[in-house]
């Protein structure tokens, strides 16, 4: 009698990965830093870390996260048995 082995997914869902945790913490860090550095009283009224810079860094973090997830999924096996997707 032959045993059939079920092949699981090669990668975990994104919400279970450390990449998501690091991404969320990095975004929060950028937002907090932008708010703290942007306080005019602490730096003579000059806003050195403006909102547009903060959102630019968040955009770069998002692109990096999407690329890392794409690379992680690139080598994964598909377990989709739906004939419409082949």
DRENPA-3360 file (N, C-alpha, C; in nm, 2 decimals, always signed):
BEGIN
1 = XXXXXXXX = +0.08/-0.12/+0.00/+0.00/+0.00/+0.00/+0.09/+0.12/+0.00 ~ +0.06/+0.21/-0.09/+0.14/+0.33/-0.11/+0.09/+0.44/-0.02 ~ +0.18/+0.51/+0.05/+0.14/+0.62/+0.13/+0.15/+0.75/+0.05 ~ +0.04/+0.83/+0.06/+0.05/+0.96/-0.01/+0.08/+1.07/+0.09 ~ +0.17/+1.15/+0.06/+0.22/+1.25/+0.14/+0.16/+1.38/+0.09 ~ +0.10/+1.46/+0.18/+0.05/+1.59/+0.14/+0.16/+1.69/+0.15 ~ +0.18/+1.76/+0.04/+0.28/+1.87/+0.04/+0.22/+2.00/+0.08 ~ +0.28/+2.06/+0.18/+0.23/+2.18/+0.23/+0.28/+2.30/+0.16;
9 = XXXXXXXX = +0.24/+2.41/+0.19/+0.29/+2.54/+0.13/+0.43/+2.56/+0.18 ~ +0.51/+2.61/+0.09/+0.65/+2.63/+0.12/+0.67/+2.76/+0.21 ~ +0.58/+2.85/+0.20/+0.59/+2.97/+0.28/+0.47/+2.99/+0.37 ~ +0.49/+3.06/+0.48/+0.38/+3.09/+0.57/+0.30/+3.20/+0.52 ~ +0.17/+3.21/+0.56/+0.09/+3.33/+0.53/+0.16/+3.46/+0.58 ~ +0.14/+3.57/+0.52/+0.22/+3.69/+0.55/+0.20/+3.73/+0.70 ~ +0.08/+3.71/+0.75/+0.05/+3.76/+0.89/+0.12/+3.67/+0.99 ~ +0.18/+3.56/+0.95/+0.26/+3.48/+1.05/+0.41/+3.49/+1.04;
17 = XXXXXXXX = +0.46/+3.59/+0.96/+0.60/+3.60/+0.93/+0.66/+3.71/+1.01 ~ +0.79/+3.70/+1.04/+0.86/+3.81/+1.11/+0.88/+3.93/+1.02 ~ +0.88/+3.91/+0.88/+0.89/+4.02/+0.79/+0.78/+4.12/+0.82 ~ +0.65/+4.08/+0.84/+0.54/+4.17/+0.86/+0.56/+4.24/+0.99 ~ +0.61/+4.17/+1.10/+0.63/+4.24/+1.23/+0.73/+4.34/+1.21 ~ +0.84/+4.31/+1.15/+0.95/+4.41/+1.13/+0.90/+4.53/+1.04 ~ +0.82/+4.50/+0.94/+0.77/+4.61/+0.85/+0.68/+4.70/+0.93 ~ +0.59/+4.64/+1.01/+0.50/+4.73/+1.09/+0.58/+4.81/+1.19;
25 = XXXXXXXX = +0.67/+4.75/+1.26/+0.75/+4.82/+1.36/+0.83/+4.93/+1.29 ~ +0.89/+4.91/+1.17/+0.96/+5.01/+1.10/+0.88/+5.13/+1.06 ~ +0.75/+5.10/+1.01/+0.66/+5.20/+0.97/+0.63/+5.29/+1.10 ~ +0.60/+5.22/+1.21/+0.57/+5.30/+1.33/+0.69/+5.38/+1.37 ~ +0.81/+5.32/+1.36/+0.93/+5.40/+1.39/+0.95/+5.52/+1.31 ~ +0.92/+5.51/+1.18/+0.93/+5.63/+1.09/+0.83/+5.73/+1.13 ~ +0.71/+5.69/+1.16/+0.61/+5.79/+1.19/+0.64/+5.86/+1.32 ~ +0.69/+5.78/+1.42/+0.72/+5.84/+1.55/+0.84/+5.93/+1.54;
33 = XXXXXXXX = +0.94/+5.89/+1.46/+1.06/+5.98/+1.44/+1.02/+6.10/+1.37 ~ +0.93/+6.10/+1.27/+0.89/+6.21/+1.20/+0.82/+6.31/+1.29 ~ +0.74/+6.26/+1.38/+0.67/+6.34/+1.47/+0.76/+6.40/+1.58 ~ +0.85/+6.33/+1.63/+0.94/+6.38/+1.73/+1.04/+6.48/+1.67 ~ +1.10/+6.44/+1.56/+1.20/+6.53/+1.50/+1.13/+6.66/+1.44 ~ +1.01/+6.64/+1.40/+0.93/+6.75/+1.34/+0.89/+6.85/+1.45 ~ +0.91/+6.83/+1.58/+0.87/+6.92/+1.68/+0.95/+7.05/+1.67 ~ +0.89/+7.16/+1.64/+0.96/+7.29/+1.62/+1.03/+7.34/+1.74;
41 = XXXXXXXX = +0.98/+7.31/+1.86/+1.04/+7.37/+1.98/+1.18/+7.30/+2.00 ~ +1.19/+7.18/+1.96/+1.32/+7.11/+1.99/+1.43/+7.15/+1.89 ~ +1.40/+7.20/+1.78/+1.50/+7.23/+1.68/+1.49/+7.36/+1.61 ~ +1.46/+7.46/+1.69/+1.46/+7.60/+1.65/+1.35/+7.63/+1.54 ~ +1.24/+7.56/+1.54/+1.14/+7.58/+1.44/+1.16/+7.52/+1.31 ~ +1.27/+7.46/+1.28/+1.29/+7.39/+1.15/+1.24/+7.25/+1.16 ~ +1.17/+7.21/+1.06/+1.12/+7.07/+1.05/+1.21/+6.99/+0.96 ~ +1.31/+6.92/+1.02/+1.41/+6.85/+0.94/+1.35/+6.71/+0.88;
49 = XXXXXXXX = +1.25/+6.66/+0.94/+1.20/+6.53/+0.90/+1.05/+6.56/+0.86 ~ +1.03/+6.61/+0.75/+0.89/+6.65/+0.71/+0.81/+6.53/+0.67 ~ +0.68/+6.55/+0.66/+0.58/+6.44/+0.64/+0.61/+6.38/+0.50 ~ +0.65/+6.46/+0.40/+0.68/+6.40/+0.27/+0.80/+6.30/+0.28 ~ +0.90/+6.33/+0.36/+1.01/+6.24/+0.37/+0.97/+6.11/+0.44 ~ +0.88/+6.13/+0.55/+0.83/+6.01/+0.62/+0.76/+5.92/+0.53 ~ +0.67/+5.98/+0.45/+0.59/+5.89/+0.36/+0.67/+5.83/+0.25 ~ +0.78/+5.90/+0.21/+0.87/+5.84/+0.11/+0.94/+5.72/+0.17;
57 = XXXXXXXX = +0.99/+5.73/+0.29/+1.05/+5.62/+0.36/+0.95/+5.50/+0.38 ~ +0.83/+5.53/+0.41/+0.73/+5.43/+0.43/+0.70/+5.36/+0.29 ~ +0.70/+5.44/+0.18/+0.68/+5.38/+0.05/+0.80/+5.29/+0.02 ~ +0.92/+5.33/+0.05/+1.04/+5.24/+0.03/+1.03/+5.11/+0.11 ~ +0.99/+5.13/+0.24/+0.97/+5.01/+0.32/+0.86/+4.92/+0.26 ~ +0.75/+4.97/+0.21/+0.65/+4.89/+0.15/+0.70/+4.82/+0.03 ~ +0.77/+4.89/-0.06/+0.83/+4.82/-0.17/+0.92/+4.71/-0.13 ~ +1.01/+4.73/-0.03/+1.09/+4.63/+0.02/+1.02/+4.51/+0.07;
65 = XXXXXXXX = +0.91/+4.54/+0.15/+0.83/+4.43/+0.20/+0.77/+4.35/+0.09 ~ +0.71/+4.41/-0.01/+0.65/+4.34/-0.12/+0.75/+4.26/-0.20 ~ +0.87/+4.31/-0.22/+0.97/+4.24/-0.29/+1.01/+4.11/-0.21 ~ +1.03/+4.13/-0.08/+1.07/+4.02/+0.01/+0.96/+3.91/+0.01 ~ +0.83/+3.95/+0.01/+0.72/+3.85/+0.01/+0.72/+3.78/-0.13 ~ +0.74/+3.86/-0.23/+0.74/+3.80/-0.37/+0.85/+3.70/-0.39 ~ +0.97/+3.73/-0.34/+1.08/+3.64/-0.35/+1.05/+3.51/-0.26 ~ +0.99/+3.53/-0.15/+0.96/+3.41/-0.06/+0.85/+3.32/-0.13;
73 = XXXXXXXX = +0.76/+3.38/-0.20/+0.66/+3.31/-0.27/+0.70/+3.25/-0.41 ~ +0.81/+3.31/-0.46/+0.85/+3.27/-0.60/+0.89/+3.12/-0.60 ~ +0.94/+3.06/-0.50/+0.98/+2.92/-0.50/+0.88/+2.83/-0.44 ~ +0.76/+2.88/-0.41/+0.66/+2.80/-0.34/+0.58/+2.72/-0.44 ~ +0.54/+2.60/-0.40/+0.46/+2.51/-0.49/+0.32/+2.55/-0.48 ~ +0.25/+2.54/-0.59/+0.10/+2.57/-0.59/+0.03/+2.45/-0.55 ~ -0.07/+2.46/-0.46/-0.15/+2.35/-0.43/-0.29/+2.37/-0.48 ~ -0.31/+2.46/-0.57/-0.44/+2.50/-0.63/-0.48/+2.39/-0.73;
81 = XXXXXX = -0.59/+2.33/-0.71/-0.64/+2.22/-0.80/-0.75/+2.27/-0.89 ~ -0.77/+2.40/-0.90/-0.88/+2.45/-0.98/-0.83/+2.45/-1.12 ~ -0.90/+2.38/-1.21/-0.86/+2.38/-1.35/-0.87/+2.51/-1.43 ~ -0.95/+2.60/-1.37/-0.96/+2.73/-1.44/-0.84/+2.82/-1.43 ~ -0.75/+2.79/-1.33/-0.63/+2.87/-1.31/-0.51/+2.82/-1.38 ~ -0.52/+2.71/-1.45/-0.40/+2.65/-1.51/-0.39/+2.69/-1.66;
% end
